[in-house]
Amino acid sequence: MAVERPLPTIATPLVVDQQEQDAVVVEEVTKVFKQSGAWLPWRRGRKERVVRAVDRVSLRVKRREIIGVLGSNGSGKSTLIRILSTLLIPDSGRVRIFGYDVVRDEAVVRRLINRVSVEASFFKKLSPMENLIYAARLYNLPGREARERIESILGRLGISAARLKQPLEDMSRGMQQKVAIARAFLTAPVLLLLDEPTTGLDPRSKLDVQTFIRELREVHDATIILTTHDLEEAEALCDRIAIIDQGRIVALGTVAELKQEVVRQLGLSSSASMHQVFMHFTAAHHITEEDIHRYGSWEKAFEAFEAMREEEE
């Protein structure tokens, strides 16, 4: 039987105030985009459209909390993650990470966080090891320590030593996503922003990543914000869940609290499922049992629903 190695000891990149109980404080944050679409032949003549991607959102995330952010495509969840990671500046409102303002103290905040997204970029001609060594050097990690850490993390994520020297372009999308996750874990951020981190992964790989996320919280005192379309993953991993629809948080609480609220509002005689919770609080209530039967699962029906919404836009 293989023996699991413990997570490598990693020094926190920046000391944070141990008295600060809130890892993240979002206060009345708004982000607006303008879309004309005039360059598209079928959209010529349309008026400019103002999209409030994030609309007066307020949220507090406690230290060591794993919080899930759920929402349809275009609901604002990824925009919120980009604001937290300093990639976008809010039009109004304020965001603090361990007491540091994401606009005024941008350089400090970037040392406290790391982000994984579905569109992670790499040098595809290079191997996982070469890509991660490059990332480690950007964080001034010594070569030997970086290699040991990389091998440990990739091993825990199910990437064998034999594949460490294989070009990334020859690896599956799911495997590349694991390397993106490993890159984020490499620096042991005190705040980890995961934007649909397990998209494209097989069920076993999802479990590997979920286990690793829990260990990162327990061993390295990390706070984790997770966006996902996988409702089972959110239910299994998250201490609390925030549901975003049309740029606003429409529900926030533990899984049990959200289910109880849906039971109360709908007058159900039995416990609600996470699918019912999500559908109740978002536009996903347009998905019917017939749709689920037609596409084979709720997830596939939801993907088809999202695709149709994007075509309409």
C-alpha positions as MATLAB code, in Angstrom:
seq = 'MAVERPLPTIATPLVVDQQEQDAVVVEEVTKVFKQSGAWLPWRRGRKERVVRAVDRVSLRVKRREIIGVLGSNGSGKSTLIRILSTLLIPDSGRVRIFGYDVVRDEAVVRRLINRVSVEASFFKKLSPMENLIYAARLYNLPGREARERIESILGRLGISAARLKQPLEDMSRGMQQKVAIARAFLTAPVLLLLDEPTTGLDPRSKLDVQTFIRELREVHDATIILTTHDLEEAEALCDRIAIIDQGRIVALGTVAELKQEVVRQLGLSSSASMHQVFMHFTAAHHITEEDIHRYGSWEKAFEAFEAMREEEE';
ca = [
       0.000    0.000    0.000;
       1.344    3.414   -0.957;
       1.983    5.746    1.943;
       0.738    9.309    1.519;
       3.406   11.879    2.123;
       2.429   14.896    4.219;
       2.231   18.275    2.582;
       5.644   19.950    2.401;
       6.348   22.666    4.926;
       5.998   26.015    3.195;
       6.757   29.391    4.657;
       3.932   31.896    4.336;
       5.042   34.542    1.802;
       3.978   37.418    4.039;
       3.084   37.581    7.712;
      -0.513   38.629    8.235;
      -2.156   40.087   11.306;
      -3.140   37.110   13.462;
      -5.819   39.253   15.141;
      -7.562   39.870   11.808;
     -10.553   37.512   11.872;
     -11.824   38.379    8.384;
      -9.652   37.223    5.500;
     -11.777   39.070    2.943;
     -14.130   42.026    3.352;
     -16.134   43.134    0.302;
     -18.188   46.293    0.805;
     -20.793   47.460   -1.753;
     -18.591   46.572   -4.741;
     -19.835   47.330   -8.251;
     -18.216   46.658  -11.641;
     -19.841   47.796  -14.894;
     -18.943   46.845  -18.472;
     -20.218   48.375  -21.699;
     -20.943   46.083  -24.646;
     -21.793   47.289  -28.136;
     -21.124   44.218  -30.273;
     -21.150   46.500  -33.326;
     -18.230   44.609  -34.843;
     -20.409   41.499  -35.161;
     -22.489   41.497  -38.398;
     -25.617   40.171  -36.679;
     -25.359   42.807  -33.927;
     -24.926   45.898  -36.081;
     -27.410   48.590  -35.249;
     -27.820   47.462  -31.655;
     -27.449   50.066  -28.947;
     -24.609   49.928  -26.459;
     -25.533   47.692  -23.552;
     -24.447   48.364  -19.969;
     -23.789   45.215  -17.962;
     -23.529   45.418  -14.181;
     -21.332   42.341  -13.797;
     -21.036   42.902  -10.043;
     -23.796   44.943   -8.455;
     -23.308   46.293   -4.908;
     -21.907   43.034   -3.566;
     -20.985   42.794    0.116;
     -19.363   39.706    1.619;
     -17.182   38.733    4.570;
     -15.009   35.620    4.489;
     -13.490   34.442    7.755;
      -9.938   33.133    8.142;
      -9.573   29.447    7.197;
     -13.048   29.385    5.694;
     -13.799   27.606    2.422;
     -16.583   29.520    0.734;
     -18.202   28.550   -2.554;
     -19.509   31.058   -5.076;
     -22.156   29.579   -7.368;
     -23.832   31.176  -10.349;
     -24.733   30.781  -14.003;
     -22.378   31.901  -16.777;
     -22.395   35.686  -16.809;
     -23.691   35.917  -13.244;
     -20.619   37.867  -12.062;
     -18.762   35.222  -10.063;
     -15.594   35.264  -12.203;
     -15.610   39.070  -12.290;
     -15.720   39.078   -8.494;
     -12.742   36.689   -8.371;
     -10.783   38.961  -10.733;
     -11.483   41.939   -8.483;
     -10.285   40.017   -5.430;
      -7.121   39.010   -7.294;
      -6.385   42.663   -8.289;
      -6.885   41.932  -12.020;
      -9.868   44.305  -12.148;
     -10.451   47.565  -10.284;
     -13.967   47.991   -8.858;
     -15.911   51.006  -10.103;
     -17.184   51.613   -6.584;
     -17.004   49.992   -3.182;
     -14.031   48.581   -1.327;
     -12.249   45.226   -0.954;
      -9.771   44.347    1.790;
      -7.629   41.200    1.968;
      -6.390   40.616    5.529;
      -6.842   44.341    6.092;
      -5.041   45.432    2.895;
      -6.938   47.393    0.247;
      -6.813   45.627   -3.154;
      -6.379   48.942   -4.995;
      -4.155   50.949   -2.667;
      -2.090   47.969   -1.447;
      -2.110   45.948   -4.669;
       1.523   44.767   -4.422;
       1.049   43.481   -0.866;
      -2.235   41.749   -1.713;
      -0.618   39.899   -4.621;
       1.881   38.360   -2.213;
      -0.976   36.993   -0.119;
      -3.036   35.382   -2.868;
      -2.894   32.970   -5.770;
      -5.511   32.160   -8.375;
      -6.441   29.149  -10.458;
      -8.736   29.618  -13.446;
      -9.980   27.482  -16.325;
      -7.951   29.584  -18.774;
      -4.586   29.083  -17.064;
      -1.652   29.854  -19.389;
       1.643   27.985  -19.673;
       4.648   27.520  -21.913;
       3.132   24.534  -23.725;
       6.435   23.346  -25.216;
       7.873   22.983  -21.716;
       7.183   20.210  -19.224;
       5.223   20.530  -15.962;
       8.498   20.567  -14.023;
       9.998   23.301  -16.230;
       6.871   25.449  -15.998;
       6.707   25.109  -12.225;
      10.441   25.719  -11.746;
       9.956   28.942  -13.722;
       7.058   29.929  -11.450;
       9.087   29.040   -8.348;
      11.923   31.330   -9.430;
       9.477   34.220   -9.751;
       8.766   33.689   -6.038;
      12.481   33.345   -5.204;
      12.190   29.696   -4.138;
      15.572   27.867   -4.066;
      15.990   25.266   -6.830;
      16.301   22.121   -4.694;
      13.458   23.146   -2.370;
      11.277   24.008   -5.375;
      11.884   20.618   -7.028;
      11.055   18.710   -3.847;
       7.911   20.738   -3.362;
       6.830   20.341   -6.997;
       7.322   16.561   -6.948;
       5.366   16.288   -3.695;
       2.433   18.408   -4.893;
       2.179   16.815   -8.342;
       2.421   13.364   -6.780;
      -0.481   14.175   -4.463;
      -2.475   15.360   -7.482;
      -1.880   12.084   -9.316;
       0.833   13.145  -11.788;
       3.552   10.487  -11.853;
       7.270   11.269  -11.939;
       7.415    9.784  -15.456;
       5.216   12.604  -16.771;
       7.111   15.483  -15.194;
       9.318   15.868  -18.290;
       6.562   15.436  -20.879;
       5.650   18.614  -22.853;
       2.418   20.151  -21.608;
       1.049   20.335  -25.154;
       1.012   16.514  -25.202;
      -1.045   16.304  -22.010;
      -4.833   16.315  -21.635;
      -6.708   19.447  -20.623;
      -7.483   17.854  -17.270;
      -3.808   17.126  -16.651;
      -2.874   20.698  -17.582;
      -5.477   21.900  -15.090;
      -3.771   19.850  -12.379;
      -0.485   21.601  -13.188;
      -2.274   24.962  -12.872;
      -3.539   23.918   -9.450;
      -0.049   22.787   -8.440;
       1.336   26.178   -9.486;
      -1.121   27.946   -7.192;
      -0.337   25.616   -4.276;
       3.410   26.051   -4.814;
       3.597   29.331   -2.903;
       1.150   28.317   -0.132;
      -0.943   31.504   -0.408;
      -2.936   32.504    2.649;
      -5.838   33.257    0.290;
      -6.466   30.875   -2.592;
      -8.913   31.913   -5.332;
     -10.132   28.903   -7.307;
     -12.179   29.773  -10.402;
     -13.740   26.448  -11.478;
     -10.554   24.519  -10.598;
     -11.821   21.006  -11.330;
     -13.389   21.725  -14.718;
     -12.215   19.030  -17.128;
     -11.021   16.631  -14.441;
     -12.178   13.030  -14.143;
     -13.983   11.980  -10.918;
     -10.847   10.506   -9.296;
      -8.806   13.617  -10.077;
     -11.577   15.792   -8.637;
     -11.377   13.860   -5.374;
      -7.566   14.251   -5.330;
      -7.899   18.016   -5.733;
     -10.667   18.282   -3.136;
      -8.600   16.350   -0.589;
      -5.620   18.577   -1.298;
      -7.718   21.727   -0.853;
      -8.871   20.543    2.580;
      -5.296   19.744    3.610;
      -4.080   23.137    2.441;
      -6.609   24.752    4.772;
      -5.751   22.488    7.708;
      -1.959   22.456    7.336;
      -1.232   25.942    5.991;
      -4.055   27.996    7.521;
      -5.323   28.948    4.055;
      -8.601   30.686    3.273;
     -10.221   29.486    0.056;
     -12.815   31.040   -2.257;
     -14.112   28.590   -4.837;
     -16.339   29.127   -7.870;
     -17.802   26.010   -9.439;
     -20.668   24.587  -11.479;
     -20.313   21.294   -9.626;
     -22.970   21.446   -6.920;
     -21.816   18.200   -5.290;
     -18.302   19.606   -5.033;
     -19.594   22.801   -3.430;
     -21.659   20.813   -0.940;
     -18.726   18.547   -0.040;
     -16.053   21.236    0.271;
     -17.572   24.518    1.370;
     -18.318   25.846    4.845;
     -20.689   28.397    3.307;
     -22.070   29.065   -0.148;
     -22.879   32.387   -1.831;
     -25.178   32.246   -4.856;
     -24.792   35.074   -7.382;
     -27.397   35.957   -9.994;
     -27.198   38.984  -12.309;
     -24.297   40.437  -10.351;
     -25.901   40.227   -6.910;
     -25.604   37.780   -4.042;
     -29.110   36.353   -3.795;
     -28.394   33.734   -1.122;
     -25.666   33.138    1.462;
     -25.323   30.503    4.154;
     -24.278   26.974    4.987;
     -25.602   24.136    2.850;
     -28.019   23.196    5.634;
     -29.264   26.788    5.997;
     -29.860   27.187    2.257;
     -31.710   23.880    2.038;
     -33.874   24.790    5.024;
     -34.738   28.141    3.442;
     -35.811   26.486    0.190;
     -37.929   23.958    2.102;
     -39.566   26.850    3.984;
     -40.193   29.014    0.916;
     -41.500   26.183   -1.271;
     -43.336   24.339    1.481;
     -41.569   21.062    0.736;
     -42.316   18.028    2.874;
     -38.757   16.693    2.624;
     -35.223   18.068    2.474;
     -34.203   20.051   -0.609;
     -31.285   19.063   -2.833;
     -28.510   21.448   -3.895;
     -29.986   21.376   -7.408;
     -33.270   22.648   -6.001;
     -31.438   25.300   -3.978;
     -29.539   26.569   -7.007;
     -32.562   26.490   -9.292;
     -34.713   28.286   -6.728;
     -32.344   31.223   -6.288;
     -31.247   31.673   -9.927;
     -32.568   31.731  -13.465;
     -31.765   28.021  -13.603;
     -35.330   27.324  -12.472;
     -36.118   27.293  -16.203;
     -34.525   23.819  -16.337;
     -37.279   21.221  -16.139;
     -37.331   17.532  -15.285;
     -37.929   16.922  -18.994;
     -34.689   18.801  -19.804;
     -32.766   16.706  -17.284;
     -34.162   13.503  -18.808;
     -33.366   14.693  -22.351;
     -29.727   15.586  -21.624;
     -29.053   12.732  -19.206;
     -28.142   14.749  -16.103;
     -28.791   18.066  -14.394;
     -25.216   19.225  -15.144;
     -25.559   18.574  -18.901;
     -28.981   20.239  -18.989;
     -27.479   23.242  -17.184;
     -24.611   23.442  -19.721;
     -27.124   23.411  -22.592;
     -29.177   26.110  -20.849;
     -26.058   28.268  -20.423;
     -25.104   27.825  -24.078;
     -28.565   28.953  -25.193;
     -28.375   32.020  -22.926;
     -25.016   32.993  -24.461;
     -26.418   32.645  -28.001;
     -29.329   34.918  -27.098;
     -26.887   37.594  -25.934;
];
